[in-house]
């Protein structure tokens, strides 16, 4: 009879690499990063419903055609480098 010892459990999956956070290099880029502070506030208001950020007209201008993935990356960059005032 085969025992469980003959089939060791698979190793746990390696954690996904953390995304590289792009440091804004120009004043224009820095201003854009600072402007992305709205994402955190909007997520709080929408109870972390990312779809609301994509579908509600009030966010159209702020979103600038970005996907959820792009907004998440922008929020991460803002949290690291954006102005928190």
C-alpha positions in Angstrom: 0.0 0.0 0.0 1.2 3.5 -0.7 1.6 5.7 2.2 1.4 9.5 2.4 5.2 9.5 3.1 5.7 8.5 -0.5 4.2 11.8 -1.7 5.5 14.7 0.3 3.3 17.8 0.2 4.2 20.4 -2.4 6.3 23.3 -1.2 4.4 26.5 -0.4 4.2 29.0 -3.3 6.8 31.7 -3.4 5.4 35.1 -2.5 4.8 37.3 -5.5 7.6 39.9 -6.0 6.6 43.4 -4.7 5.9 45.8 -7.6 8.7 48.3 -8.2 7.4 51.7 -7.0 8.4 54.4 -9.5 9.8 57.5 -7.8 8.5 60.6 -9.6 11.5 62.4 -11.2 10.1 65.6 -12.6 7.9 68.3 -11.1 5.1 67.4 -13.5 5.3 63.7 -12.4 5.4 64.7 -8.7 2.3 66.9 -9.2 0.5 64.0 -10.9 1.4 61.7 -8.0 0.2 64.3 -5.5 -3.1 64.5 -7.4 -3.6 60.8 -7.0 -4.4 61.3 -3.3 -8.1 61.2 -4.3 -7.9 57.4 -4.8 -7.5 56.6 -1.0 -10.3 59.1 -0.1 -12.6 57.7 -2.8 -11.9 54.1 -1.8 -12.8 55.0 1.8 -16.0 56.7 0.7 -16.9 53.7 -1.5 -16.0 51.1 1.2 -13.1 49.8 -0.9 -15.3 49.2 -3.9 -12.8 49.6 -6.8 -15.5 49.1 -9.4 -17.2 52.3 -8.1 -14.0 54.2 -9.0 -14.3 52.8 -12.5 -18.0 53.3 -13.0 -19.1 56.4 -11.2 -19.0 59.6 -13.4 -17.7 61.7 -10.5 -14.4 59.9 -10.8 -14.1 60.0 -14.7 -11.8 63.1 -14.8 -9.6 61.9 -11.9 -9.3 58.4 -13.3 -8.0 59.5 -16.7 -8.9 56.2 -18.3 -6.8 54.1 -16.0 -7.6 50.5 -15.1 -8.0 49.2 -11.5 -4.4 47.8 -11.7 -3.1 51.2 -12.8 -5.1 53.0 -10.0 -3.7 50.6 -7.4 -0.2 51.3 -8.6 -0.9 55.0 -8.6 -2.2 54.8 -5.0 0.9 52.8 -3.9 3.1 55.5 -5.4 1.1 58.2 -3.8 1.4 56.5 -0.4 5.2 56.4 -0.8 5.9 59.7 -2.5 2.8 61.8 -2.6 2.0 64.9 -0.6 -0.2 64.0 2.4 -1.5 67.5 3.3 
